[in-house]
Amino acid sequence: MEHSIGETFSPSEETRQELQDILSGLVQRQQKAREIMAQLPSIEDVSAAVHEAWMNSKRSAGVHSRKSENGEELMVPYAHLSEAAKDLDRVTVRTVYASIGKALGLPHQV
């Protein structure tokens, strides 16, 4: 059945129920996805672990010093890095977390 522009569309009760069920399912899925995301470790904790893994990888390749573009030594414990250097690891973790959220169907979050 075709409708003209400006004509009010009134779905059947069955269609309304189907739409309500779909919407309810989507809301529940987003709620579950947010619960999963909330259980992930903090960005700071994972950033420290990423940095440690990066250092271990470099050391196993025989690299014992790596400097940033501004000359800061990066082959030090995460806690001793400048905020700018820590942000290098944080960006990695935020990107991974955003990808997880996207895979779970969440809208993009910063």
N, C-alpha and C positions, 0 to 999 in steps of 0.2 A: 504494500500500500504506500503510495507516494503522498508526501505532504508538501504543501506550498509554503513559501517563505512567510514567516510571521505566524503560521499556524502552530498552535500548541500541540506538542506531542505528548500523549498520555500512554505510557507503557502499561501492559497488562500486569496484573498482580503477580503472575508467575515471573515475568521479566524483571519486575521490581525486586522480587525476592532473590532472583539469580544475581542481579547487580549488587544487592546488599551483601550476599554471601561472598561475592568476589572482593568487594571492598573490605569486608571483615577479615578475609584471608590475607589481604595485602597488609592491613594494619597489624595483624598478628605476626606476619613474617617480619615486618620492620621492627616490631618490638623485640622479637627473638634475636634479630641481627644486632640490635643495639645492646642487648644483654650479652651477647657473645663479645662484641667489641669492648664492652666495659670490663670484661674479664682478662683482656690482654694486659701484659705487663706495661708499666709506665714507659713512655717514650725515653725518658732519661735512663732507666735501667737497661733497656734494650740498646740504646745508643752506646752506653759504656761497654756492653758485651760485643757489639759490632766493632767498636774501636779495638778492643782486646783481640778479637779474631783477626782484624786487619794487621795489627802489630805482629801477631804470631805467624801469619802468612808471610809477611815481609821478612821476619827473622829467619824463618825456615828457608827462604830464598837467599839468605846471606846479607840481607839489608839490615843495617843497624842504626841508620839515621835517615830521616826523611823530613825535609823542611817545607813549610808552606810557601806560598808566593811572597809573603812578607817576611820570610826568614825564621818563622817560629818552628822549633823542633816539634814534630808530631809523634815521634816514637817515645812518648811518655805516657804514664797512666792517664786515663780520661779525666780524672779529677784535677790534673795539673794543666790541662789545656785551657786556652782562652775561650771565651764564649763564642768567638768567631770560628775557632777550630772545632768546638763541640757541635756547632751548627752543621758542619759537614756530615757528621754522623746522624744528627737529628733529622736532616732532610731525607736521608736514606730510610730511616725508620718510618717517618711520616708517609713517605711514598708507598712503602710496603703496607702500612696500615690502611691507607686510602684504597689500595688495590684490594685488600681483604674486604673492606666495606663495600666496594663496588661489586665484588663477587657475591656478597650477601644481599645485594639489591638496595643498599642504602644510597641516598643522594650524596653527591660530593661534599665532603667536609674538609675544612682546613684545620 
